[in-house]
Every structure is written in structure tokens, then in C-alpha cells.
Amino acid sequence: MSQDVQTADARGRTAELHGIRAQVLGGPSEKATAAQHAKGKLTARERIELLLDPGSFREVEQLRRHRATGFGLETKK
């Protein structure tokens, strides 16, 4: 594989990762966020933002998925 092809592939994969991270930061869905707000609640990330100083929190494994089963959780991301 040539250097140009490797560089293009790496850029594409990096762009894909940035897209996935943006999706994760957006939360499960707009519908889920609206449901939380309709109950008078904030999302977990909104609560963290209010609780901590800006830039003081570093999320670890933000792309990790749960492995919970029961109560229908095995079908949810």
C-alpha cells in the first residue's frame, strides 16, 4: 500500500471516529433528550457540565457500550 493510500485511509478513519464521537456527545437521540427535559430533568452530560468546572472533566471510554441484560436492556445501545 502506498503512503498516499495509507494517509487517505487514516484520514477517512479519523473522520469516521470524529463522527461517532459527535453522535455519542449528542446523546441517545433527540427524542430521549426531549423526554428527559419534558420530565424537568437534565441529561447526564448536562448535569456534569453544571456540577464541574469547564474543562475539568475527562470522560473515559465514551464509546463503550453496556453489557446489561434484563428489562429489555440487551436490545438497547
PDB file of N, CA, C and O in Angstrom:
ATOM      1  N   MET A   1       0.851  -1.170   0.000  1.00  0.00           N
ATOM      2  CA  MET A   1       0.000   0.000   0.000  1.00  0.00           C
ATOM      3  C   MET A   1       0.898   1.235   0.000  1.00  0.00           C
ATOM      4  O   MET A   1       1.839   1.318   0.789  1.00  0.00           O
ATOM      5  N   SER A   2       0.615   2.183  -0.871  1.00  0.00           N
ATOM      6  CA  SER A   2       1.450   3.377  -0.956  1.00  0.00           C
ATOM      7  C   SER A   2       1.157   4.312   0.210  1.00  0.00           C
ATOM      8  O   SER A   2       0.124   4.209   0.872  1.00  0.00           O
ATOM      9  N   GLN A   3       2.082   5.217   0.437  1.00  0.00           N
ATOM     10  CA  GLN A   3       1.954   6.190   1.529  1.00  0.00           C
ATOM     11  C   GLN A   3       0.702   7.052   1.350  1.00  0.00           C
ATOM     12  O   GLN A   3       0.012   7.348   2.325  1.00  0.00           O
ATOM     13  N   ASP A   4       0.399   7.461   0.092  1.00  0.00           N
ATOM     14  CA  ASP A   4      -0.779   8.290  -0.165  1.00  0.00           C
ATOM     15  C   ASP A   4      -2.079   7.561   0.174  1.00  0.00           C
ATOM     16  O   ASP A   4      -3.007   8.152   0.726  1.00  0.00           O
ATOM     17  N   VAL A   5      -2.134   6.292  -0.156  1.00  0.00           N
ATOM     18  CA  VAL A   5      -3.325   5.490   0.135  1.00  0.00           C
ATOM     19  C   VAL A   5      -3.471   5.300   1.643  1.00  0.00           C
ATOM     20  O   VAL A   5      -4.577   5.384   2.176  1.00  0.00           O
ATOM     21  N   GLN A   6      -2.365   5.046   2.326  1.00  0.00           N
ATOM     22  CA  GLN A   6      -2.400   4.885   3.786  1.00  0.00           C
ATOM     23  C   GLN A   6      -2.849   6.178   4.456  1.00  0.00           C
ATOM     24  O   GLN A   6      -3.650   6.151   5.391  1.00  0.00           O
ATOM     25  N   THR A   7      -2.339   7.301   3.983  1.00  0.00           N
ATOM     26  CA  THR A   7      -2.708   8.596   4.555  1.00  0.00           C
ATOM     27  C   THR A   7      -4.187   8.878   4.331  1.00  0.00           C
ATOM     28  O   THR A   7      -4.877   9.336   5.241  1.00  0.00           O
ATOM     29  N   ALA A   8      -4.679   8.605   3.118  1.00  0.00           N
ATOM     30  CA  ALA A   8      -6.094   8.817   2.826  1.00  0.00           C
ATOM     31  C   ALA A   8      -6.967   7.906   3.683  1.00  0.00           C
ATOM     32  O   ALA A   8      -8.008   8.335   4.181  1.00  0.00           O
ATOM     33  N   ASP A   9      -6.549   6.653   3.860  1.00  0.00           N
ATOM     34  CA  ASP A   9      -7.294   5.713   4.687  1.00  0.00           C
ATOM     35  C   ASP A   9      -7.322   6.178   6.141  1.00  0.00           C
ATOM     36  O   ASP A   9      -8.364   6.119   6.793  1.00  0.00           O
ATOM     37  N   ALA A  10      -6.195   6.633   6.642  1.00  0.00           N
ATOM     38  CA  ALA A  10      -6.123   7.118   8.023  1.00  0.00           C
ATOM     39  C   ALA A  10      -7.011   8.347   8.207  1.00  0.00           C
ATOM     40  O   ALA A  10      -7.686   8.481   9.228  1.00  0.00           O
ATOM     41  N   ARG A  11      -7.011   9.233   7.231  1.00  0.00           N
ATOM     42  CA  ARG A  11      -7.872  10.425   7.321  1.00  0.00           C
ATOM     43  C   ARG A  11      -9.346  10.042   7.316  1.00  0.00           C
ATOM     44  O   ARG A  11     -10.148  10.609   8.059  1.00  0.00           O
ATOM     45  N   GLY A  12      -9.693   9.084   6.479  1.00  0.00           N
ATOM     46  CA  GLY A  12     -11.080   8.623   6.428  1.00  0.00           C
ATOM     47  C   GLY A  12     -11.515   7.987   7.731  1.00  0.00           C
ATOM     48  O   GLY A  12     -12.620   8.235   8.214  1.00  0.00           O
ATOM     49  N   ARG A  13     -10.648   7.169   8.300  1.00  0.00           N
ATOM     50  CA  ARG A  13     -10.967   6.518   9.575  1.00  0.00           C
ATOM     51  C   ARG A  13     -11.040   7.543  10.711  1.00  0.00           C
ATOM     52  O   ARG A  13     -11.871   7.424  11.612  1.00  0.00           O
ATOM     53  N   THR A  14     -10.162   8.550  10.660  1.00  0.00           N
ATOM     54  CA  THR A  14     -10.192   9.613  11.670  1.00  0.00           C
ATOM     55  C   THR A  14     -11.491  10.404  11.564  1.00  0.00           C
ATOM     56  O   THR A  14     -12.105  10.733  12.579  1.00  0.00           O
ATOM     57  N   ALA A  15     -11.910  10.710  10.339  1.00  0.00           N
ATOM     58  CA  ALA A  15     -13.166  11.427  10.138  1.00  0.00           C
ATOM     59  C   ALA A  15     -14.344  10.600  10.648  1.00  0.00           C
ATOM     60  O   ALA A  15     -15.277  11.138  11.245  1.00  0.00           O
ATOM     61  N   GLU A  16     -14.294   9.293  10.410  1.00  0.00           N
ATOM     62  CA  GLU A  16     -15.343   8.399  10.899  1.00  0.00           C
ATOM     63  C   GLU A  16     -15.398   8.419  12.427  1.00  0.00           C
ATOM     64  O   GLU A  16     -16.481   8.473  13.010  1.00  0.00           O
ATOM     65  N   LEU A  17     -14.240   8.375  13.070  1.00  0.00           N
ATOM     66  CA  LEU A  17     -14.178   8.416  14.534  1.00  0.00           C
ATOM     67  C   LEU A  17     -14.738   9.730  15.068  1.00  0.00           C
ATOM     68  O   LEU A  17     -15.475   9.732  16.054  1.00  0.00           O
ATOM     69  N   HIS A  18     -14.397  10.846  14.428  1.00  0.00           N
ATOM     70  CA  HIS A  18     -14.939  12.144  14.853  1.00  0.00           C
ATOM     71  C   HIS A  18     -16.463  12.159  14.732  1.00  0.00           C
ATOM     72  O   HIS A  18     -17.150  12.720  15.585  1.00  0.00           O
ATOM     73  N   GLY A  19     -16.985  11.545  13.679  1.00  0.00           N
ATOM     74  CA  GLY A  19     -18.435  11.459  13.506  1.00  0.00           C
ATOM     75  C   GLY A  19     -19.095  10.636  14.596  1.00  0.00           C
ATOM     76  O   GLY A  19     -20.144  11.013  15.118  1.00  0.00           O
ATOM     77  N   ILE A  20     -18.486   9.518  14.937  1.00  0.00           N
ATOM     78  CA  ILE A  20     -19.018   8.662  16.001  1.00  0.00           C
ATOM     79  C   ILE A  20     -18.989   9.388  17.337  1.00  0.00           C
ATOM     80  O   ILE A  20     -19.946   9.318  18.108  1.00  0.00           O
ATOM     81  N   ARG A  21     -17.896  10.084  17.610  1.00  0.00           N
ATOM     82  CA  ARG A  21     -17.806  10.841  18.875  1.00  0.00           C
ATOM     83  C   ARG A  21     -18.858  11.932  18.944  1.00  0.00           C
ATOM     84  O   ARG A  21     -19.455  12.146  19.999  1.00  0.00           O
ATOM     85  N   ALA A  22     -19.094  12.624  17.841  1.00  0.00           N
ATOM     86  CA  ALA A  22     -20.123  13.673  17.813  1.00  0.00           C
ATOM     87  C   ALA A  22     -21.497  13.070  18.089  1.00  0.00           C
ATOM     88  O   ALA A  22     -22.315  13.667  18.789  1.00  0.00           O
ATOM     89  N   GLN A  23     -21.744  11.884  17.534  1.00  0.00           N
ATOM     90  CA  GLN A  23     -23.001  11.188  17.758  1.00  0.00           C
ATOM     91  C   GLN A  23     -23.154  10.823  19.236  1.00  0.00           C
ATOM     92  O   GLN A  23     -24.235  10.974  19.806  1.00  0.00           O
ATOM     93  N   VAL A  24     -22.085  10.347  19.847  1.00  0.00           N
ATOM     94  CA  VAL A  24     -22.103   9.971  21.264  1.00  0.00           C
ATOM     95  C   VAL A  24     -22.376  11.197  22.131  1.00  0.00           C
ATOM     96  O   VAL A  24     -23.178  11.130  23.062  1.00  0.00           O
ATOM     97  N   LEU A  25     -21.724  12.299  21.836  1.00  0.00           N
ATOM     98  CA  LEU A  25     -21.911  13.511  22.632  1.00  0.00           C
ATOM     99  C   LEU A  25     -23.319  14.071  22.501  1.00  0.00           C
ATOM    100  O   LEU A  25     -23.800  14.774  23.390  1.00  0.00           O
ATOM    101  N   GLY A  26     -23.976  13.760  21.393  1.00  0.00           N
ATOM    102  CA  GLY A  26     -25.345  14.214  21.190  1.00  0.00           C
ATOM    103  C   GLY A  26     -26.361  13.470  22.031  1.00  0.00           C
ATOM    104  O   GLY A  26     -27.511  13.897  22.137  1.00  0.00           O
ATOM    105  N   GLY A  27     -25.956  12.371  22.625  1.00  0.00           N
ATOM    106  CA  GLY A  27     -26.854  11.584  23.451  1.00  0.00           C
ATOM    107  C   GLY A  27     -27.539  10.509  22.648  1.00  0.00           C
ATOM    108  O   GLY A  27     -27.296  10.374  21.449  1.00  0.00           O
ATOM    109  N   PRO A  28     -28.398   9.737  23.297  1.00  0.00           N
ATOM    110  CA  PRO A  28     -29.022   8.601  22.625  1.00  0.00           C
ATOM    111  C   PRO A  28     -29.880   9.030  21.432  1.00  0.00           C
ATOM    112  O   PRO A  28     -29.837   8.396  20.379  1.00  0.00           O
ATOM    113  N   SER A  29     -30.655  10.098  21.594  1.00  0.00           N
ATOM    114  CA  SER A  29     -31.473  10.622  20.498  1.00  0.00           C
ATOM    115  C   SER A  29     -32.099  11.937  20.951  1.00  0.00           C
ATOM    116  O   SER A  29     -32.161  12.239  22.143  1.00  0.00           O
ATOM    117  N   GLU A  30     -32.556  12.704  19.979  1.00  0.00           N
ATOM    118  CA  GLU A  30     -33.251  13.951  20.318  1.00  0.00           C
ATOM    119  C   GLU A  30     -34.535  13.644  21.077  1.00  0.00           C
ATOM    120  O   GLU A  30     -34.930  14.389  21.974  1.00  0.00           O
ATOM    121  N   LYS A  31     -35.179  12.546  20.712  1.00  0.00           N
ATOM    122  CA  LYS A  31     -36.423  12.142  21.387  1.00  0.00           C
ATOM    123  C   LYS A  31     -36.158  11.840  22.862  1.00  0.00           C
ATOM    124  O   LYS A  31     -36.930  12.252  23.727  1.00  0.00           O
ATOM    125  N   ALA A  32     -35.072  11.124  23.151  1.00  0.00           N
ATOM    126  CA  ALA A  32     -34.737  10.789  24.536  1.00  0.00           C
ATOM    127  C   ALA A  32     -34.403  12.045  25.342  1.00  0.00           C
ATOM    128  O   ALA A  32     -34.808  12.180  26.497  1.00  0.00           O
ATOM    129  N   THR A  33     -33.661  12.958  24.720  1.00  0.00           N
ATOM    130  CA  THR A  33     -33.313  14.210  25.397  1.00  0.00           C
ATOM    131  C   THR A  33     -34.571  15.029  25.665  1.00  0.00           C
ATOM    132  O   THR A  33     -34.733  15.588  26.750  1.00  0.00           O
ATOM    133  N   ALA A  34     -35.461  15.100  24.677  1.00  0.00           N
ATOM    134  CA  ALA A  34     -36.714  15.839  24.861  1.00  0.00           C
ATOM    135  C   ALA A  34     -37.562  15.210  25.964  1.00  0.00           C
ATOM    136  O   ALA A  34     -38.208  15.925  26.730  1.00  0.00           O
ATOM    137  N   ALA A  35     -37.567  13.889  26.050  1.00  0.00           N
ATOM    138  CA  ALA A  35     -38.325  13.209  27.104  1.00  0.00           C
ATOM    139  C   ALA A  35     -37.772  13.558  28.483  1.00  0.00           C
ATOM    140  O   ALA A  35     -38.537  13.786  29.420  1.00  0.00           O
ATOM    141  N   GLN A  36     -36.432  13.601  28.609  1.00  0.00           N
ATOM    142  CA  GLN A  36     -35.815  13.995  29.882  1.00  0.00           C
ATOM    143  C   GLN A  36     -36.224  15.416  30.240  1.00  0.00           C
ATOM    144  O   GLN A  36     -36.623  15.689  31.372  1.00  0.00           O
ATOM    145  N   HIS A  37     -36.123  16.319  29.267  1.00  0.00           N
ATOM    146  CA  HIS A  37     -36.461  17.722  29.519  1.00  0.00           C
ATOM    147  C   HIS A  37     -37.945  17.877  29.854  1.00  0.00           C
ATOM    148  O   HIS A  37     -38.300  18.711  30.686  1.00  0.00           O
ATOM    149  N   ALA A  38     -38.814  17.090  29.219  1.00  0.00           N
ATOM    150  CA  ALA A  38     -40.257  17.150  29.497  1.00  0.00           C
ATOM    151  C   ALA A  38     -40.565  16.741  30.940  1.00  0.00           C
ATOM    152  O   ALA A  38     -41.545  17.199  31.528  1.00  0.00           O
ATOM    153  N   LYS A  39     -39.720  15.879  31.497  1.00  0.00           N
ATOM    154  CA  LYS A  39     -39.883  15.464  32.899  1.00  0.00           C
ATOM    155  C   LYS A  39     -39.250  16.462  33.869  1.00  0.00           C
ATOM    156  O   LYS A  39     -39.296  16.278  35.086  1.00  0.00           O
ATOM    157  N   GLY A  40     -38.655  17.528  33.308  1.00  0.00           N
ATOM    158  CA  GLY A  40     -37.975  18.506  34.159  1.00  0.00           C
ATOM    159  C   GLY A  40     -36.589  18.058  34.566  1.00  0.00           C
ATOM    160  O   GLY A  40     -36.023  18.571  35.531  1.00  0.00           O
ATOM    161  N   LYS A  41     -36.037  17.097  33.830  1.00  0.00           N
ATOM    162  CA  LYS A  41     -34.716  16.551  34.152  1.00  0.00           C
ATOM    163  C   LYS A  41     -33.700  16.970  33.100  1.00  0.00           C
ATOM    164  O   LYS A  41     -34.055  17.338  31.981  1.00  0.00           O
ATOM    165  N   LEU A  42     -32.434  16.908  33.480  1.00  0.00           N
ATOM    166  CA  LEU A  42     -31.332  17.159  32.561  1.00  0.00           C
ATOM    167  C   LEU A  42     -30.708  15.826  32.159  1.00  0.00           C
ATOM    168  O   LEU A  42     -30.879  14.816  32.843  1.00  0.00           O
ATOM    169  N   THR A  43     -29.988  15.837  31.048  1.00  0.00           N
ATOM    170  CA  THR A  43     -29.245  14.639  30.659  1.00  0.00           C
ATOM    171  C   THR A  43     -28.031  14.502  31.573  1.00  0.00           C
ATOM    172  O   THR A  43     -27.673  15.441  32.285  1.00  0.00           O
ATOM    173  N   ALA A  44     -27.416  13.355  31.549  1.00  0.00           N
ATOM    174  CA  ALA A  44     -26.237  13.122  32.391  1.00  0.00           C
ATOM    175  C   ALA A  44     -25.137  14.133  32.064  1.00  0.00           C
ATOM    176  O   ALA A  44     -24.529  14.702  32.971  1.00  0.00           O
ATOM    177  N   ARG A  45     -24.879  14.358  30.778  1.00  0.00           N
ATOM    178  CA  ARG A  45     -23.828  15.318  30.405  1.00  0.00           C
ATOM    179  C   ARG A  45     -24.173  16.734  30.825  1.00  0.00           C
ATOM    180  O   ARG A  45     -23.287  17.491  31.219  1.00  0.00           O
ATOM    181  N   GLU A  46     -25.451  17.110  30.748  1.00  0.00           N
ATOM    182  CA  GLU A  46     -25.875  18.439  31.200  1.00  0.00           C
ATOM    183  C   GLU A  46     -25.645  18.589  32.702  1.00  0.00           C
ATOM    184  O   GLU A  46     -25.216  19.648  33.161  1.00  0.00           O
ATOM    185  N   ARG A  47     -25.927  17.541  33.464  1.00  0.00           N
ATOM    186  CA  ARG A  47     -25.704  17.599  34.912  1.00  0.00           C
ATOM    187  C   ARG A  47     -24.222  17.713  35.236  1.00  0.00           C
ATOM    188  O   ARG A  47     -23.836  18.463  36.133  1.00  0.00           O
ATOM    189  N   ILE A  48     -23.392  16.974  34.510  1.00  0.00           N
ATOM    190  CA  ILE A  48     -21.946  17.042  34.730  1.00  0.00           C
ATOM    191  C   ILE A  48     -21.431  18.451  34.437  1.00  0.00           C
ATOM    192  O   ILE A  48     -20.617  18.987  35.189  1.00  0.00           O
ATOM    193  N   GLU A  49     -21.910  19.050  33.339  1.00  0.00           N
ATOM    194  CA  GLU A  49     -21.492  20.414  32.986  1.00  0.00           C
ATOM    195  C   GLU A  49     -21.830  21.414  34.077  1.00  0.00           C
ATOM    196  O   GLU A  49     -21.056  22.332  34.349  1.00  0.00           O
ATOM    197  N   LEU A  50     -22.998  21.234  34.708  1.00  0.00           N
ATOM    198  CA  LEU A  50     -23.395  22.150  35.790  1.00  0.00           C
ATOM    199  C   LEU A  50     -22.595  21.907  37.069  1.00  0.00           C
ATOM    200  O   LEU A  50     -22.317  22.840  37.822  1.00  0.00           O
ATOM    201  N   LEU A  51     -22.236  20.671  37.303  1.00  0.00           N
ATOM    202  CA  LEU A  51     -21.581  20.282  38.544  1.00  0.00           C
ATOM    203  C   LEU A  51     -20.095  20.645  38.582  1.00  0.00           C
ATOM    204  O   LEU A  51     -19.578  21.049  39.624  1.00  0.00           O
ATOM    205  N   LEU A  52     -19.414  20.503  37.452  1.00  0.00           N
ATOM    206  CA  LEU A  52     -17.954  20.650  37.420  1.00  0.00           C
ATOM    207  C   LEU A  52     -17.511  21.910  36.680  1.00  0.00           C
ATOM    208  O   LEU A  52     -18.255  22.483  35.885  1.00  0.00           O
ATOM    209  N   ASP A  53     -16.289  22.317  36.965  1.00  0.00           N
ATOM    210  CA  ASP A  53     -15.705  23.448  36.259  1.00  0.00           C
ATOM    211  C   ASP A  53     -15.446  23.075  34.804  1.00  0.00           C
ATOM    212  O   ASP A  53     -15.114  21.927  34.510  1.00  0.00           O
ATOM    213  N   PRO A  54     -15.597  24.044  33.882  1.00  0.00           N
ATOM    214  CA  PRO A  54     -15.335  23.764  32.466  1.00  0.00           C
ATOM    215  C   PRO A  54     -13.915  23.218  32.262  1.00  0.00           C
ATOM    216  O   PRO A  54     -12.944  23.757  32.794  1.00  0.00           O
ATOM    217  N   GLY A  55     -13.821  22.151  31.491  1.00  0.00           N
ATOM    218  CA  GLY A  55     -12.522  21.571  31.180  1.00  0.00           C
ATOM    219  C   GLY A  55     -11.934  20.681  32.262  1.00  0.00           C
ATOM    220  O   GLY A  55     -10.838  20.148  32.091  1.00  0.00           O
ATOM    221  N   SER A  56     -12.648  20.510  33.385  1.00  0.00           N
ATOM    222  CA  SER A  56     -12.089  19.722  34.483  1.00  0.00           C
ATOM    223  C   SER A  56     -12.498  18.246  34.415  1.00  0.00           C
ATOM    224  O   SER A  56     -11.973  17.425  35.166  1.00  0.00           O
ATOM    225  N   PHE A  57     -13.420  17.911  33.530  1.00  0.00           N
ATOM    226  CA  PHE A  57     -13.897  16.530  33.428  1.00  0.00           C
ATOM    227  C   PHE A  57     -13.414  15.916  32.130  1.00  0.00           C
ATOM    228  O   PHE A  57     -13.541  16.520  31.065  1.00  0.00           O
ATOM    229  N   ARG A  58     -12.866  14.731  32.216  1.00  0.00           N
ATOM    230  CA  ARG A  58     -12.408  13.988  31.037  1.00  0.00           C
ATOM    231  C   ARG A  58     -13.124  12.647  31.037  1.00  0.00           C
ATOM    232  O   ARG A  58     -12.858  11.788  31.877  1.00  0.00           O
ATOM    233  N   GLU A  59     -14.033  12.475  30.087  1.00  0.00           N
ATOM    234  CA  GLU A  59     -14.795  11.228  30.020  1.00  0.00           C
ATOM    235  C   GLU A  59     -13.900  10.102  29.520  1.00  0.00           C
ATOM    236  O   GLU A  59     -13.151  10.266  28.557  1.00  0.00           O
ATOM    237  N   VAL A  60     -13.991   8.961  30.185  1.00  0.00           N
ATOM    238  CA  VAL A  60     -13.187   7.796  29.829  1.00  0.00           C
ATOM    239  C   VAL A  60     -14.112   6.776  29.159  1.00  0.00           C
ATOM    240  O   VAL A  60     -15.219   6.516  29.631  1.00  0.00           O
ATOM    241  N   GLU A  61     -13.644   6.218  28.077  1.00  0.00           N
ATOM    242  CA  GLU A  61     -14.363   5.171  27.355  1.00  0.00           C
ATOM    243  C   GLU A  61     -15.749   5.613  26.915  1.00  0.00           C
ATOM    244  O   GLU A  61     -16.724   4.889  27.114  1.00  0.00           O
ATOM    245  N   GLN A  62     -15.845   6.798  26.317  1.00  0.00           N
ATOM    246  CA  GLN A  62     -17.138   7.322  25.897  1.00  0.00           C
ATOM    247  C   GLN A  62     -17.770   6.505  24.767  1.00  0.00           C
ATOM    248  O   GLN A  62     -18.967   6.639  24.515  1.00  0.00           O
ATOM    249  N   LEU A  63     -17.002   5.676  24.094  1.00  0.00           N
ATOM    250  CA  LEU A  63     -17.549   4.851  23.020  1.00  0.00           C
ATOM    251  C   LEU A  63     -17.924   3.451  23.493  1.00  0.00           C
ATOM    252  O   LEU A  63     -18.387   2.630  22.700  1.00  0.00           O
ATOM    253  N   ARG A  64     -17.731   3.180  24.753  1.00  0.00           N
ATOM    254  CA  ARG A  64     -18.020   1.855  25.306  1.00  0.00           C
ATOM    255  C   ARG A  64     -19.528   1.649  25.420  1.00  0.00           C
ATOM    256  O   ARG A  64     -20.269   2.587  25.712  1.00  0.00           O
ATOM    257  N   ARG A  65     -19.970   0.434  25.191  1.00  0.00           N
ATOM    258  CA  ARG A  65     -21.390   0.100  25.312  1.00  0.00           C
ATOM    259  C   ARG A  65     -21.599  -0.793  26.521  1.00  0.00           C
ATOM    260  O   ARG A  65     -20.715  -1.555  26.912  1.00  0.00           O
ATOM    261  N   HIS A  66     -22.777  -0.687  27.101  1.00  0.00           N
ATOM    262  CA  HIS A  66     -23.083  -1.509  28.266  1.00  0.00           C
ATOM    263  C   HIS A  66     -23.290  -2.961  27.848  1.00  0.00           C
ATOM    264  O   HIS A  66     -23.542  -3.259  26.680  1.00  0.00           O
ATOM    265  N   ARG A  67     -23.179  -3.847  28.816  1.00  0.00           N
ATOM    266  CA  ARG A  67     -23.425  -5.271  28.580  1.00  0.00           C
ATOM    267  C   ARG A  67     -24.561  -5.764  29.456  1.00  0.00           C
ATOM    268  O   ARG A  67     -24.664  -6.958  29.738  1.00  0.00           O
ATOM    269  N   ALA A  68     -25.415  -4.839  29.888  1.00  0.00           N
ATOM    270  CA  ALA A  68     -26.518  -5.193  30.778  1.00  0.00           C
ATOM    271  C   ALA A  68     -27.560  -6.032  30.040  1.00  0.00           C
ATOM    272  O   ALA A  68     -27.820  -5.831  28.854  1.00  0.00           O
ATOM    273  N   THR A  69     -28.140  -6.962  30.764  1.00  0.00           N
ATOM    274  CA  THR A  69     -29.236  -7.762  30.231  1.00  0.00           C
ATOM    275  C   THR A  69     -30.392  -7.698  31.213  1.00  0.00           C
ATOM    276  O   THR A  69     -30.221  -7.343  32.379  1.00  0.00           O
ATOM    277  N   GLY A  70     -31.531  -8.037  30.737  1.00  0.00           N
ATOM    278  CA  GLY A  70     -32.716  -7.953  31.579  1.00  0.00           C
ATOM    279  C   GLY A  70     -33.431  -6.638  31.354  1.00  0.00           C
ATOM    280  O   GLY A  70     -32.811  -5.644  30.976  1.00  0.00           O
ATOM    281  N   PHE A  71     -34.723  -6.629  31.581  1.00  0.00           N
ATOM    282  CA  PHE A  71     -35.559  -5.443  31.413  1.00  0.00           C
ATOM    283  C   PHE A  71     -35.471  -4.882  29.996  1.00  0.00           C
ATOM    284  O   PHE A  71     -35.748  -3.701  29.784  1.00  0.00           O
ATOM    285  N   GLY A  72     -35.091  -5.709  29.026  1.00  0.00           N
ATOM    286  CA  GLY A  72     -35.009  -5.272  27.637  1.00  0.00           C
ATOM    287  C   GLY A  72     -33.758  -4.477  27.302  1.00  0.00           C
ATOM    288  O   GLY A  72     -33.633  -3.969  26.187  1.00  0.00           O
ATOM    289  N   LEU A  73     -32.828  -4.359  28.247  1.00  0.00           N
ATOM    290  CA  LEU A  73     -31.620  -3.555  28.013  1.00  0.00           C
ATOM    291  C   LEU A  73     -30.691  -4.167  26.983  1.00  0.00           C
ATOM    292  O   LEU A  73     -29.901  -3.451  26.368  1.00  0.00           O
ATOM    293  N   GLU A  74     -30.766  -5.485  26.778  1.00  0.00           N
ATOM    294  CA  GLU A  74     -29.875  -6.121  25.818  1.00  0.00           C
ATOM    295  C   GLU A  74     -30.155  -5.659  24.391  1.00  0.00           C
ATOM    296  O   GLU A  74     -29.302  -5.816  23.518  1.00  0.00           O
ATOM    297  N   THR A  75     -31.325  -5.096  24.140  1.00  0.00           N
ATOM    298  CA  THR A  75     -31.667  -4.631  22.798  1.00  0.00           C
ATOM    299  C   THR A  75     -31.360  -3.158  22.585  1.00  0.00           C
ATOM    300  O   THR A  75     -31.544  -2.637  21.485  1.00  0.00           O
ATOM    301  N   LYS A  76     -30.890  -2.479  23.636  1.00  0.00           N
ATOM    302  CA  LYS A  76     -30.597  -1.040  23.546  1.00  0.00           C
ATOM    303  C   LYS A  76     -29.109  -0.787  23.558  1.00  0.00           C
ATOM    304  O   LYS A  76     -28.341  -1.527  24.173  1.00  0.00           O
ATOM    305  N   LYS A  77     -28.707   0.277  22.863  1.00  0.00           N
ATOM    306  CA  LYS A  77     -27.297   0.660  22.863  1.00  0.00           C
ATOM    307  C   LYS A  77     -26.986   1.452  24.118  1.00  0.00           C
ATOM    308  O   LYS A  77     -25.847   1.873  24.316  1.00  0.00           O
TER     309      LYS A  77
END
